[in-house]
Amino acid sequence: MKPLVSVLIVEPSEVICLGLRACFEKAGGYNILAPLHSASSLEERLHSACPDLLIVNPTLLPSTPKQCLAAIRQQCPAMPVVALVYQYVEKQILDLFNYQIDIRQSGSEILSTIGAAMSEMKKESAKPEVQDNYELSDRETDVLVLVAKGLSSKEIANQLNISVHTVNSHRKNITSKTGIRSVAGLAVYAMIHNLM
């Protein structure tokens, strides 16, 4: 029997938390942890509970969501972080998340998105952390600098006149070569190596 996937939900609405819990319980294979109704103690909870999946309402993040999510990813690099949306959230904030679910979606659509998030993270964690060829190509260096400046894959693609798919391939190669998964870590790497 495979282990249950532990899920932490950060959402102020008890009704929404109960609805998500019902979806997961109906599907089976999930252990829903007691939800948090604010993000104030999120880091401590991540440390103590070590969930496999985090679902968070983006409006609960502090005024610096990018830094908050970078800290979360540094603490739990293999954990997908999914945005729970039911009101307007700026696109640049949503782009910081691995996936998004909307409470207006059906339970099967939500579970499909969650399944995709978990599968992607398993594939990522199965890959070797660092390649033997550590040196970044010129184009990978260009992408790294723009990632460190906080640009999304689409913005990088527009600026470098390449496809989003190519940008994502470069980002995977950068992560593989450096062993650094977080944007904050890549920014530090870029500064240490005088790339910015």
N, C-alpha and C positions, 0 to 999 in steps of 0.2 A: 504494500500500500504506500503510495507516494505521500510525502508530508504535505500538510495544509499550507496554503499561501496565506501568511498573516498580512492583514490590511489595516492601515491606520487612516481614518477619515478625519479631516480637519474642516469642520463646517458648523456654523452657529445654529442652524435650524435642526431641531430634533426630528422633525417630520422627514426631512431629506435624508438624514442619517439612517432613520428606521427604514425608509424606502430602499436605500442602497443595501442595507443589511439584508433585507428580504430578497433582493435580487441575487446577492452572493449566496445566501443560504439555500435558495431554490436551486442554484447551479451546483452547489456542493464543492468541496475542495478548498474552501476558504475559511480562515479563522478571522473574524472581524473583532478587532481590539476595541476597547472602550474609546469612543470618539473624543476628540478635543474640540471645544467650542470656540477657541481662539488660538492664535499662533504664538502666544506669549511664552508658553513652556514647551514648544515643539522640539527644540534641540535636546532638552533633557529627556523628553519622552522617546525620541528616536534612540538616544543612548541606552535607555533602560529597556525598551520594547523590541528594538531591532526588527522593525517590520520589513516584509518583502516588497511591499507596495505602499506608496503614499498617495492619497487622494486629497487635494487641498483646494479650498475656495481661494482663488487668487486675490480677492479683495481683502482677505485677512492678513496678507503679507505686509510687512512694514513698508515704509516709503521707499526703501531700496530693495525691491524684490529680486533684482539680479544678484546682489550680494548675499541675500538670504538664501536663495536657491543654490548659489555656488557653495555656501557653507554646508547646506544639507547634502549636496552631492559629494563634497569632500568627506563628510562624516559617513555617508552610506553610498559609495560609488556604484554599487550594483543594483540599487533600488530605483525602479522607475518612479517618476514624480508626475502625476496626472492632475491636470487642472479640472476642477468641477465648476461648470459654468451654468448660470441661469440669469445673468444680467450682463450688461455691456462691460467688457474688459478690453483694454487697449491691445491691439495686435502685437505690439512689441513685447508686452508682458506674456501673452499667450505663447509666443515663440520661444520663451525660456523653458517651457515645459516639454517633456517627452511626448505626451499625448494630451488630448482634451476630451472630456465627456460632457454632455449637456443633459440636464435633468429631463428635458423634453424628449429625449431619445427613448426607445423601447429598452426593456431590460436586456433583450438579446443583443441589441446594438452596443449597449454599455459593456456587456460581458465580452463581446467580440473585440472591442477596443482594448479592454484590460488584458485579454488573452494575447493580443498583438504586442502590447507593451512588455508583458512577461517573457514572451518568446524572443523579442529583440534583445532584452537584457541578458537572457541565457546565452544567446549567440555571442554577445559582446564579451561576457565573462569567460566563455569557452576559448576565445582567441588568445594567443600568446600576448603577454603584456608588452614586451619590447622586442622589436625586430633586431636582427644582427646588424642591418644597415641603419645606423642611428642618424646619419646625416640627412637633413631635410633638403629636398630639391628647391630650386629658386621659386617655383610656383607654390610649393608647400609653405615656404617662408612668407610669401606674399599673403597667402590665405591665413596663416598664423597671426600675422600682424593685424589683419582686419578683424579676425575673431577676437584678439586681445583688445581691440578698440571697441568691441561690443556690437559689431555688425552681425545681422542675421545672415544665414546662408544665401537667401535671395538677394540681399543688399550686396553681398560679396560677389555673387554671380553677375549682377548688373555692373558693378564697378570694374571687374576684371574681364567682362565680356565672355564669360563661360557659362555653362549650364549649372543649375542648382545641383544636379546629380554629380557633376564633376567636382563642385565645391565639397559636397558631402564625402566623396571619395578621398579628396585631399585631407579633409578633417579626420577621417578614419585612419589614414596613413600617418598623420601627425600624432594622433593619440597612440597608435601602435609603436611608432618610433621613439616617442618621448616617454610613454607610460603615464602621461598626464591626461585626465579625463575632464577636469573642470575648466571652465572659461577663466576663472580667477587664477588657477594654476598655470594656464597657458600664458596669461598676461604677465605673471611673475617670470616665467621662462623667457618670454620675449624681452623683458627688461634686463634680466641677468645677462642675456646674450647680445645686448645692445642692438636689438632689432627695431626698437621704437625710438 
